[in-house]
Amino acid sequence: MLEKIRHLWNRYKYKGAELTPKGQCFKHYCEQIYNGTLESTISAYEDFLWHIRDVVAEDFGLLLDKKETAEFILKSYEEIL
């Protein structure tokens, strides 16, 4: 399963990529969700979280909640950065 997830992200991202300032903000947003410290939501980030959740559900048959989706994104960042 992890290999399939890694393949999914490698299809869209490249090793050694660098985050833009917007990417850094989104990563920080995901960290807040994962840590339970999110004070307010940003609708564009929420839309992207649900888009990623839908891709994972469609490709792998896994339905993730918001915290699990944020964790998945953070793990993906570890793989590509």
N, CA, C and O atoms as a DFTB+ gen file, in Angstrom:
324 C
 N C O
     1  1       0.812      -1.181       0.000
     2  2       0.000       0.000       0.000
     3  2       0.865       1.258       0.000
     4  3       0.601       2.188      -0.763
     5  1       1.890       1.297       0.845
     6  2       2.766       2.465       0.881
     7  2       3.442       2.690      -0.465
     8  3       3.625       3.832      -0.888
     9  1       3.806       1.625      -1.124
    10  2       4.418       1.758      -2.448
    11  2       3.439       2.376      -3.440
    12  3       3.830       3.201      -4.265
    13  1       2.178       1.985      -3.365
    14  2       1.169       2.567      -4.253
    15  2       0.991       4.051      -3.968
    16  3       0.866       4.852      -4.894
    17  1       0.978       4.421      -2.691
    18  2       0.859       5.826      -2.320
    19  2       2.069       6.600      -2.808
    20  3       1.930       7.694      -3.354
    21  1       3.243       6.046      -2.619
    22  2       4.467       6.696      -3.097
    23  2       4.408       6.876      -4.620
    24  3       4.803       7.920      -5.140
    25  1       3.918       5.865      -5.324
    26  2       3.795       5.956      -6.781
    27  2       2.823       7.065      -7.168
    28  3       3.072       7.807      -8.119
    29  1       1.716       7.180      -6.434
    30  2       0.751       8.235      -6.701
    31  2       1.408       9.606      -6.620
    32  3       1.234      10.439      -7.509
    33  1       2.160       9.834      -5.557
    34  2       2.778      11.147      -5.386
    35  2       3.924      11.364      -6.356
    36  3       4.139      12.486      -6.815
    37  1       4.658      10.319      -6.674
    38  2       5.743      10.470      -7.644
    39  2       5.208      10.804      -9.028
    40  3       5.913      11.383      -9.853
    41  1       3.961      10.436      -9.273
    42  2       3.335      10.743     -10.550
    43  2       3.114      12.247     -10.694
    44  3       3.119      12.769     -11.809
    45  1       2.922      12.942      -9.584
    46  2       2.614      14.369      -9.620
    47  2       3.741      15.265      -9.115
    48  3       3.761      16.456      -9.423
    49  1       4.649      14.733      -8.370
    50  2       5.698      15.539      -7.730
    51  2       7.076      14.970      -8.062
    52  3       7.198      13.841      -8.536
    53  1       8.086      15.754      -7.811
    54  2       9.453      15.319      -8.080
    55  2      10.281      15.397      -6.813
    56  3      10.079      16.284      -5.983
    57  1      11.219      14.462      -6.663
    58  2      12.137      14.472      -5.525
    59  2      12.942      15.767      -5.532
    60  3      13.282      16.295      -6.591
    61  1      13.236      16.260      -4.362
    62  2      14.061      17.449      -4.235
    63  2      13.329      18.739      -4.554
    64  3      13.963      19.778      -4.734
    65  1      12.013      18.692      -4.627
    66  2      11.234      19.895      -4.906
    67  2      11.337      20.850      -3.723
    68  3      11.588      20.434      -2.592
    69  1      11.144      22.114      -3.996
    70  2      11.141      23.114      -2.936
    71  2       9.768      23.739      -2.865
    72  3       9.123      23.961      -3.890
    73  1       9.324      24.020      -1.665
    74  2       8.012      24.621      -1.481
    75  2       8.060      26.121      -1.727
    76  3       9.014      26.800      -1.348
    77  1       7.028      26.616      -2.358
    78  2       6.844      28.055      -2.487
    79  2       6.334      28.581      -1.150
    80  3       5.983      27.790      -0.275
    81  1       6.286      29.885      -0.975
    82  2       5.701      30.406       0.263
    83  2       4.263      29.910       0.480
    84  3       3.876      29.628       1.613
    85  1       3.468      29.801      -0.599
    86  2       2.112      29.259      -0.456
    87  2       2.157      27.803      -0.020
    88  3       1.334      27.367       0.785
    89  1       3.108      27.055      -0.545
    90  2       3.269      25.656      -0.153
    91  2       3.655      25.530       1.312
    92  3       3.175      24.639       2.011
    93  1       4.513      26.413       1.771
    94  2       4.903      26.423       3.186
    95  2       3.690      26.706       4.070
    96  3       3.522      26.090       5.122
    97  1       2.854      27.637       3.637
    98  2       1.646      27.967       4.410
    99  2       0.700      26.766       4.459
   100  3       0.122      26.473       5.506
   101  1       0.541      26.067       3.322
   102  2      -0.331      24.903       3.305
   103  2       0.228      23.798       4.188
   104  3      -0.527      23.122       4.887
   105  1       1.535      23.610       4.163
   106  2       2.162      22.604       5.024
   107  2       1.907      22.948       6.494
   108  3       1.574      22.075       7.296
   109  1       2.064      24.210       6.831
   110  2       1.814      24.648       8.208
   111  2       0.342      24.420       8.584
   112  3       0.044      24.024       9.711
   113  1      -0.557      24.665       7.660
   114  2      -1.987      24.433       7.874
   115  2      -2.239      22.951       8.170
   116  3      -2.978      22.616       9.096
   117  1      -1.624      22.070       7.381
   118  2      -1.765      20.627       7.600
   119  2      -1.185      20.215       8.945
   120  3      -1.750      19.361       9.628
   121  1      -0.063      20.813       9.334
   122  2       0.532      20.522      10.637
   123  2      -0.429      20.919      11.762
   124  3      -0.556      20.199      12.753
   125  1      -1.097      22.048      11.610
   126  2      -2.056      22.482      12.625
   127  2      -3.230      21.510      12.714
   128  3      -3.696      21.200      13.811
   129  1      -3.707      21.031      11.575
   130  2      -4.799      20.051      11.588
   131  2      -4.333      18.790      12.296
   132  3      -5.029      18.262      13.164
   133  1      -3.155      18.309      11.923
   134  2      -2.627      17.075      12.494
   135  2      -2.425      17.197      14.003
   136  3      -2.696      16.255      14.748
   137  1      -1.949      18.357      14.449
   138  2      -1.679      18.572      15.874
   139  2      -2.911      19.009      16.658
   140  3      -2.862      19.112      17.884
   141  1      -4.007      19.266      15.964
   142  2      -5.222      19.704      16.646
   143  2      -5.174      21.136      17.124
   144  3      -5.861      21.492      18.081
   145  1      -4.366      21.972      16.470
   146  2      -4.220      23.359      16.902
   147  2      -4.799      24.358      15.903
   148  3      -4.562      25.560      16.026
   149  1      -5.547      23.881      14.929
   150  2      -6.118      24.768      13.915
   151  2      -7.193      25.643      14.541
   152  3      -8.159      25.139      15.115
   153  1      -7.022      26.955      14.428
   154  2      -7.967      27.891      15.029
   155  2      -9.023      28.367      14.035
   156  3     -10.166      28.614      14.421
   157  1      -8.660      28.497      12.777
   158  2      -9.629      28.920      11.769
   159  2      -9.293      28.230      10.452
   160  3      -8.147      27.855      10.206
   161  1     -10.311      28.070       9.613
   162  2     -10.111      27.351       8.361
   163  2      -9.942      28.317       7.195
   164  3     -10.375      29.469       7.247
   165  1      -9.306      27.821       6.151
   166  2      -9.128      28.548       4.897
   167  2      -9.811      27.703       3.834
   168  3      -9.409      26.566       3.586
   169  1     -10.830      28.245       3.215
   170  2     -11.663      27.439       2.319
   171  2     -10.880      26.839       1.152
   172  3     -11.149      25.701       0.767
   173  1      -9.924      27.565       0.580
   174  2      -9.137      27.010      -0.526
   175  2      -8.317      25.811      -0.060
   176  3      -8.193      24.832      -0.796
   177  1      -7.759      25.867       1.138
   178  2      -6.999      24.742       1.678
   179  2      -7.919      23.569       1.985
   180  3      -7.567      22.413       1.749
   181  1      -9.101      23.876       2.513
   182  2     -10.072      22.817       2.799
   183  2     -10.473      22.105       1.506
   184  3     -10.576      20.879       1.479
   185  1     -10.698      22.867       0.442
   186  2     -11.045      22.273      -0.852
   187  2      -9.935      21.347      -1.343
   188  3     -10.207      20.264      -1.862
   189  1      -8.690      21.775      -1.177
   190  2      -7.569      20.955      -1.635
   191  2      -7.440      19.685      -0.784
   192  3      -7.149      18.612      -1.311
   193  1      -7.655      19.809       0.522
   194  2      -7.633      18.627       1.392
   195  2      -8.655      17.600       0.921
   196  3      -8.352      16.411       0.831
   197  1      -9.869      18.063       0.622
   198  2     -10.914      17.133       0.194
   199  2     -10.627      16.578      -1.191
   200  3     -11.005      15.447      -1.494
   201  1      -9.964      17.359      -2.036
   202  2      -9.566      16.851      -3.351
   203  2      -8.570      15.693      -3.182
   204  3      -8.710      14.655      -3.829
   205  1      -7.583      15.870      -2.325
   206  2      -6.597      14.808      -2.068
   207  2      -7.305      13.587      -1.479
   208  3      -7.019      12.456      -1.872
   209  1      -8.219      13.807      -0.549
   210  2      -8.975      12.702       0.033
   211  2      -9.728      11.932      -1.050
   212  3      -9.760      10.702      -1.031
   213  1     -10.331      12.652      -1.988
   214  2     -11.077      12.009      -3.073
   215  2     -10.161      11.217      -3.994
   216  3     -10.533      10.134      -4.446
   217  1      -8.970      11.737      -4.280
   218  2      -8.001      11.026      -5.125
   219  2      -7.576       9.721      -4.452
   220  3      -7.519       8.674      -5.096
   221  1      -7.283       9.789      -3.170
   222  2      -6.883       8.581      -2.424
   223  2      -8.034       7.579      -2.403
   224  3      -7.813       6.380      -2.577
   225  1      -9.245       8.050      -2.194
   226  2     -10.406       7.159      -2.165
   227  2     -10.608       6.489      -3.521
   228  3     -10.885       5.292      -3.596
   229  1     -10.467       7.264      -4.583
   230  2     -10.670       6.721      -5.928
   231  2      -9.561       5.750      -6.327
   232  3      -9.836       4.677      -6.864
   233  1      -8.307       6.126      -6.065
   234  2      -7.178       5.292      -6.486
   235  2      -6.941       4.086      -5.589
   236  3      -6.499       3.044      -6.072
   237  1      -7.226       4.202      -4.291
   238  2      -6.867       3.141      -3.347
   239  2      -8.031       2.589      -2.538
   240  3      -7.864       1.633      -1.782
   241  1      -9.199       3.180      -2.691
   242  2     -10.351       2.693      -1.952
   243  2     -10.295       2.990      -0.463
   244  3     -10.955       2.321       0.331
   245  1      -9.513       3.987      -0.083
   246  2      -9.400       4.377       1.330
   247  2     -10.115       5.701       1.546
   248  3      -9.868       6.666       0.824
   249  1     -10.992       5.753       2.527
   250  2     -11.656       6.999       2.857
   251  2     -11.000       7.560       4.113
   252  3     -11.141       7.004       5.202
   253  1     -10.288       8.659       3.946
   254  2      -9.562       9.284       5.049
   255  2     -10.389      10.423       5.634
   256  3     -11.142      11.084       4.918
   257  1     -10.245      10.647       6.937
   258  2     -10.871      11.830       7.522
   259  2      -9.907      13.011       7.361
   260  3      -8.833      12.868       6.776
   261  1     -10.295      14.159       7.878
   262  2      -9.502      15.378       7.682
   263  2      -8.093      15.246       8.274
   264  3      -7.108      15.610       7.631
   265  1      -8.007      14.728       9.494
   266  2      -6.696      14.588      10.147
   267  2      -5.827      13.580       9.398
   268  3      -4.632      13.813       9.216
   269  1      -6.408      12.471       8.965
   270  2      -5.652      11.466       8.216
   271  2      -5.188      12.009       6.868
   272  3      -4.092      11.688       6.408
   273  1      -6.024      12.834       6.237
   274  2      -5.634      13.444       4.970
   275  2      -4.465      14.393       5.180
   276  3      -3.520      14.402       4.391
   277  1      -4.526      15.190       6.238
   278  2      -3.422      16.099       6.556
   279  2      -2.140      15.309       6.837
   280  3      -1.059      15.700       6.396
   281  1      -2.262      14.207       7.564
   282  2      -1.095      13.366       7.850
   283  2      -0.525      12.782       6.559
   284  3       0.692      12.737       6.378
   285  1      -1.403      12.337       5.665
   286  2      -0.969      11.803       4.377
   287  2      -0.186      12.855       3.591
   288  3       0.854      12.553       3.005
   289  1      -0.685      14.081       3.583
   290  2       0.002      15.169       2.875
   291  2       1.359      15.434       3.512
   292  3       2.353      15.594       2.804
   293  1       1.412      15.480       4.832
   294  2       2.691      15.721       5.516
   295  2       3.701      14.620       5.235
   296  3       4.881      14.903       5.028
   297  1       3.250      13.358       5.224
   298  2       4.136      12.243       4.897
   299  2       4.616      12.359       3.453
   300  3       5.764      12.041       3.144
   301  1       3.743      12.808       2.589
   302  2       4.122      13.004       1.190
   303  2       5.196      14.077       1.062
   304  3       6.144      13.931       0.292
   305  1       5.039      15.158       1.824
   306  2       6.061      16.188       1.830
   307  2       7.405      15.616       2.242
   308  3       8.431      15.950       1.649
   309  1       7.411      14.755       3.256
   310  2       8.670      14.121       3.687
   311  2       9.308      13.341       2.549
   312  3      10.531      13.334       2.410
   313  1       8.493      12.686       1.736
   314  2       9.010      11.873       0.631
   315  2       9.620      12.722      -0.478
   316  3      10.626      12.334      -1.072
   317  1       9.016      13.885      -0.765
   318  2       9.441      14.631      -1.942
   319  2      10.377      15.794      -1.635
   320  3      10.991      16.344      -2.549
   321  1      10.494      16.172      -0.387
   322  2      11.373      17.303      -0.070
   323  2      12.722      16.845       0.423
   324  3      13.579      17.672       0.733
